Amino acid sequence: MKERITLLTIIVSLFILLYFFQNNMDTPCALMTILVFMIAYTAYMQIAFKHRVRKQRKHPVEKNYNYKPYVSILIPAHNEAEVIEKTIENISQIDYPLYEIIVIDDRSTDETLKILEKISNKYSNVKYFSRTKEAFPGKSAVLNDALNIAKGDAILIFDADARVKSNFLTELIPALEPHQVGAVQARKVIINREQNFLTRCQDNEMALDTHFQRGRDSVKGAVELRGNGELIKRAALEGVNGWNINTVTDDLDLSTRLQIKGWDVRFCPDVCVYEEGVISYIPLLRQRRRWIEGSIRRYLEHFSDVLTSKDMSLRVSLDMTAYITEFILPVWVVSEILIQSYRFIKDDQNWILSSMALSTLMCVFFFVALYYSLRKYVKLKPKENIIQSLQTCFYMVVLWFPLAIFIIFKIIFMKKDMNWDKTNHGKAKVNDKIVSLNKEEMIKKEEKKAEQLENI
């Protein structure tokens, strides 16, 4: 009920704002105000990033490779017989001296448990346990159970389809060292990018997310955890009483609660975790539906805490507020176009062409951000970059706009449910060579590490 009332208040305020704009000023001016704000904030993040890069070049801050907390790697697995063995084989090759792997069989009905029994005899640092059918469902509950037996001062979460390079922890751990940092997120990459149109768009979407996450990190804003490849201090976890079992997006909810308590969440674009992209539309729709609903609900649930927190920094609070608009924007744009269309049909004064033109400019804004992201992180040639940026813009409009509107409608008018809508793994065409460091790379990494240690 609290979430419903909060969302209704926001929606009513939105329509009052629209009414005010339409009756006291030209609607295009209102649309332009929103667009200018989006561009200005993005430019601010980009300038902050460039400034940090220049500062780093003049006064390099070396990673402290002597910081080596014991790490518990937690891997929840519900019906993951297709992928869990290869995932554990990959994770077990991490080149880090102090870690354990705990795999949680979450009420699986396939061969997952038998595979874990076999693998645990092969790897001495791999543990597993199985949850009963009566256990509370959901990833958050799984992780809370595993935390009770984990030994680590830092907790690393992987999905059952994760792949990483052997230096993953070595490069990610130093970012967790500062006392105010509660968690660190690695960059997510789709390992089966070239399997089909959807997987390619998902990887492009991840590149765009990397661009914005990096920007938020540069301004010390509200960086978000992404579930796969997130590293969290145990002290920070315990400070927020672990994971929230009443959310469908454990990662986003945890990000917000950590920031409310004053913990920083940082982003490392140079350390990657590879995962399978969803290969067909309906499962992708279900996955994104869960992501959007979980993201909106966590904002609504913690809305008052965000406004009243004495520990959250002003920059995080403002950044979080700015990003709430990404879910309100689809409703705002569609409502505006419908209102202007109605006025056009009634032959009243309207700004339908201006509204549609400025809505198109918003799409151009995201196209430019995509183009920059693909150039930097996917390394596409200019012509191919333009084509894929256009394709991904279309993919995001078709996917995110209807879902965001539906989820807002669902929260207001429908009963809350905890349907997990698990993403099925094992259907992707995975090339494990992508995540293997070759001999030359390993030698360069070791030489660089030795040089840095000498300078400390």
N, C-alpha and C positions, 0 to 999 in steps of 0.2 A: 504493500500500500504506500509506503514511504517513497519508493522509486516512482510509482505511478503519479503521485501528487507532485513530486519534483519535476517530472517530465512534462506533465500537463501545465505546470506553472511556466516552464521554459517555452513551450509551444504557444501558449496564450500570449506571453510577452512578445514572442516573435511576430505574431499576427498584429498585435497592437503597434509594434514598431513599423510593420509594413503599412498599416493603415495611416500612421502618422506621416510616413514618407510620401505616400500617395496623395495625401490631402494637404500637405504643407510644403512639398518640394517635388521637383521632377524625379520620378522613379529612377531614371538613368543615373542621376546624381547619387542616389542611395546605393545602387549597384556598383557604381564606380568607387564609392567609398570603401566597400567591402573588398573590391579587387585591389585597390591601392594598398589597403592594409595587408592583404596576403602577400603582395609583391614586396612591400617594405619590410615585412617580418622575415621573409625568405632572404632578402638582400642583407639584412642585419646578421642573420646566421652565417651567410656566405662570407661576409666581411670579417666576422669573428673567427671563422675557420682560417681564412687567409692570414689574418694577423697572428694566429697561433702557430701556423706553419713557419712564417717568417721569424717569429720569436724563437721557435725551436731550432731553426738554422743558425741563428746568431748565438744562442745560449742553449745548446743541446742538453736535455735532461735524460740521462741514461737510465735504462731499466735496471732495477735492483734484482739481479738474478740470485742473490743470496736469500731473498725472502721465499721460504719454502714451507708453507703450512701443510699439514696433513690434509689430503683432499678425499672426501667420500664422493664417488661417482654413483649417482642413482639413475637407474634405467627402468621406468615402469613398462610393463609388457602385458597387454591384453590381447590374446589371440595373435601373437606375433611370430608364429612358427616359421613363416616364410623368410624372415629377415634377422631374427635375434641372434642366430649363431654367427653370421658374418659381422654383425655389429659388434658383438663381444670380441671377436678376433681382432677387429680393427681397433677398438678402444684399448685392448690389452697391450697394444704396441706403443702406447703413449710413452714418450721418453721423459719420465719424471720419477724421482726416487720415492716419493711418499704418497701413495694413494691406494685406495681399495675400490672395488667395483661391487655394487649391490644391485642385483636385478630382482624386481618384484613381479612375480606372476600374479596378475590381478584377475582372479576368477576365470582364467582361460578355459575354453572348452575344446581347444585343438591340442596339438602336440608340444606347445610351448614348455610346459613343465618337464616333460621327458627330455627335451633338448637341454634345458638348464641343468638337469641332473647329470647329463653326460658332460657338459662343458665345465661344470664346477670341479670335476676330477682332473681336468686338463690344465686349469689355471689356478694357481694357489691363492691369488688375490681376488678371486671372484666368489662372491657369496650370493645366495638367492634364498628367497622364502616365498611361500604361496599364501595368498589371502583366501579366506573361506568365502563361500557363496553368500553368506549373511553379512559380509563386510560392507560398509558404506561405499557406494560406487563413486567413481570420479578420480581424476589424477591427483587432486589436492589431498584427498584422504589417503591415497597410496603413498604419496611423498611424506605425509605426516607419520605414517606407520614406519617407513624406512628411516626417518630421522631419529626415531627412538633407539635404533641399533647402530646408527652411523657413528664412527669415531672421529670424523674429520672436523677441523676448525673451519674448513671451507667446504661447501656443498656444490657439486657440479651436476647439472641435470642434462641428460640426453634423452631424446626420443628413441624409440626402438629401431628406427631406420637411420640413425646418425652415422656419419663418417667424418673422421678428422685426420689431419696429418700428425705425425708422431711428436712434433714440437708444439702441439696445441696448448698444453698446460704451461710449458716453459715460457711461452710468449704471452699468455693471458694472465697468469698469476700476478706479475708485477703491478698490473693495473688495479689490483684489489688491495694493495698494501696501504695506501693512505688511510688514516684512522677514520675519516668521515665517509669513505666509500663503503657502501654496504653490499653492492652487487655490480657485476660486470657482464655485459652481453657481447658475445661474438657475432660477427656478421654471418647471416644465413645465405646459403647458395643452393640453388636447385641442381642436384647432381645429374638428373636426366633431362636437362634443358632442351636438348634437340630431339626429344621423343615425338612431340607434336606441338601444335599451335598453343594449346593451353599451358603446357609445361614451359614453353619459351616465354609466354606472357607472365607466368608466375615468377620466373627468374628475373625478368625485367622489372616486375613489381618489387621484388626483393632488392634490386639495385636502387630503385627509387626510395625504398624504405631506408636503405643504407645512407643515401644522400641526406635525407631528413634527420635520421638518427645522429649522424655525424654532426649536422648543424646544431641540433639540440644539445649535443655533448659540448660543442664549442662555446655555447653561451651558458653552459652549466644549467641547462633546462631539465625538463622532465623526461629523460631518456627512459624507454620502456624495455622490459625484459620480453623475450620472445619464446620462452619455454624450452627450446632446444639450444644447447650451448650457453646456458646462463650459469654464472659462478657467483655464489652468495656466501657471505660471511655467516658463520653459525650464530655469532652474537647478534647480527642484524635480524636473522630469522627468528631467533628466540625473543627478540625485542618486540616483534609483532605477532607473537604466538603462532608461528608457523604459517602454513597455507590455509586459506579460507575454503572450507569444504562446501560452502553454499554459493560457489561461483563456477561457471563453466569455462572461464579463462583464468587459470591459476596464475599465469605469468603476469598478465596485465593488472590483475587485482593486487598481486604482491608488489608490483612496481609502485602503485599508488600508495599502498599502506606504508612501504618503506620511506617514501618521500614525505608523507605526512609526519612521520617520526623523525624527520631531519636527516635521513641517510641519503647520500648521493648514489645514483645509479649511472655508471659510465658505459661507454660504447667503444669497442675495439674493431674498427673496420679492416685491420690488417690480419686478424685471426678469424678463420672461417670454419663454420660447421656446415657440412653438406647433408642435404636431406632429399627425400623423394618428392617430386611434384605430383599432384593429383592428375591422372591422365584422362579423366572423363568429366563431363560438365556437371551432372547431378551430384556426385560426391564432392566436387569442388564447391558447388552451391551450398551444400550442407556444412562444409567446413567453414566457409566464409560467414554463413549465417551465425554459426556459433561464435566466431571471432567478433563480429559486429555486436551481437547481443551482449556478450560478455564485457566488451569494452564500454558500451553505453551504460550497462547496469552498474559497473564498478564506479563510473563517474557519479551516477545517481545515488548509489549507496553511500559513497564517501563525500558527497557534495558539501555537507555542512562541516565535515572535518577539514576539507581543503580550505574552506573559507575561514575557519577559526584556529587552525593549527599555529601554534607558537614556534614550532620547530622547523616547519617548511620555509625555505627561503622564498623571498619575493619573486626571484627570477623563475623558480620552479613553478610557483603558483600562477604567474602570468603566462608562462609557456604552456602549462596544462590547460588553462582557460582558452588560449588561442587554438589549441588542437581539439577542443570539444566541438568547435565549429565545423570540423570535417564531417560530423554526423548530422548536424543541423542544416548544413549547406544544401544537401539534396532536397530536403523538405522546403527550404526557403526558396530555392530556384524554381522548383516545380510549382509551388504555390503562386509565386510571382507571375510565372508564365500563364497559369490557368486564370488568374485574376485579370491579367491584361487581355487574354483571349476572350474572356467573357465580355469585357468592355468593348472589344473590337466588334464582336457579334452584335452587341446591343447598340452599336454605333455611337458609343460614348467616347469622351476623350481618353486616349490610351497611348501607351508607349511600347506596344508589342514588339515592334522592330528593334527599338533600342534595347529592350530587355533581352531579346534573343541574341542581338549582336554582342552585348556584354557577357551573356552566358557563354557565347562562343569564345570570347576573350579569356574567360576562366579556363576553358579547355586548352587554349593556347598556352596559358600559364603552366598547366600540368605537362603539356607537350614539351615545352622548353626544359622543365625540370627533368623529364624522362630522357630527353636527348643528352643533357649534361651527364646524367647518371649512367647511361649506357656507354657513353664515350669513355667515362672514367673507370667504370668497374667491369664492363663486358668487353670493352675494346673493339667496338664495331666500326667498320668503315662508314664514312659519312652517308652514302646512299642507303646502305642497309640500316644504318641508325635511324634515318628519317622514316623508313618503311616500318621498322619495328616500333618506333615511338608512336606512330599513328595507330598501328594495330593494337598496341597496349593501351592507348587512350580509349579506343573503342571498347576493348575488353573490360577496362575498369568502369566505364560509364554503364555498360550493360550489366555488369556484375554488382557493383557497389551501390549505385543509385536506387534500383528497385529494392535491394536488400535492406538498405538503411531506412527507407520509407516503411517497408513491411515490419521491420523490427520495432520501430517507434510505435506503429499501430498495435503491434502485439503487446508491447509493454503496457500500453494504456488500457487496452480492451480485453486482453486475454490473461489467463492464469499463468503464473510463473512455473516453468518446469525445469528439470535438471537433466534433460536429454543430452547425452555426451556426443552422439553422432561421431563415433570413432572413425578416423581416417584409416582406410585399409592400406597396408604396405605390402610390398613384394611384387607389384605389377610393373614397376619401373625397370627400364633398361639401364642398369647401373654399371659404369666402368670404374672399378676400384683404382685404376691407375691414376685417376684424377687426384686422389688424396695421398698418393705415395710420394714422399720426398726422394728424389734420385740422389745418387752418391755425391754428385757435384754440389747439389744444394746443401746436403748434410755437412760437407766439408766447409763450405762457406759459412754456414750457420755456426758451426763449432769455432771457427777462427774468429768470427765477429764476437761471439760470446766470450771467448778467452781474452780478446782485446778489451772488451768492456769491463771484465772482472779486474784486469790489471789497472784500469783507470779509476776504479772505485777506492 
